[in-house]
């Protein structure tokens, strides 16, 4: 929940506890590409699911925007910087931010989007100066997945990803998540993407999720970016086959890749499959 402020006030640096926010990764349980919009973006229809893989983001008041990162090298104009600067432009309030990275980059897991959303949530806890609509607008200005990462959980995401329909699922989902050494450039993938893409039955997947029917969900899972991504990074296809051979009900790439996840009936099945996967990054994760 966010707080609505009626008046803006000058922000001053003052002693205060450091705010900690967890920036959770996401999986795309389905991903359909509908068409290319006039603004150059692609209209999508996807189900995003928060999982228990996260970065830690620490935020405290400051007159300036300062961001430091451990665990990974990020560009100077990263999503956390952009989110904090847009918030500062709106409110006059800066922040000193430190992020401990664990979510792999170029993986389709939304790590940068999750970090930006965590910064915005933390700034709201510190300053309480934006209403929900303004925060959503800032989030979308940073990236298409950031509005979902503000909300989390399970959502159907349409438009470029900013039109959100949250819904409840009937059971906890268990996955083995893995990533090859190579990443996929989202820009390169979309530039070479042939259209139209096959249709995805989002409503069928939503119904299966609501009922907690993992077998039906497995049949409805589909990511139309997967075949062209495999052309760019063949290891994606190899990991997908390993997951299926290890007992996954379904396996597919998330987002624009290169991470691949397998859906399993139970946590014990996922744990048993983990040693069978040959990948530099692999982990059992769950829906949240």
Protein Blocks (a to p, Z undefined) as FASTA:
>chain_A
ZZddfbdcdddddddddddddddddddfbdcdfbdcfkopacddddddddfbdcdddddd
dfbdcdddehiacdfklfklmmmmmmmmmnopacddddddfbdghkonommmmmmmmmmm
mmmmmnopacfklmmmmmmmmomklmmmmngmjdddehjopaccddddfbdcdddddddf
bdcdfklmmmmpccddddddfklmmmmmmnopaklmmmmgccfklmmmmmmmmmlmmmmm
mmmmnopabdcdehjbjadcdddfbfklmmmmmmmpccfbdcddddZZ
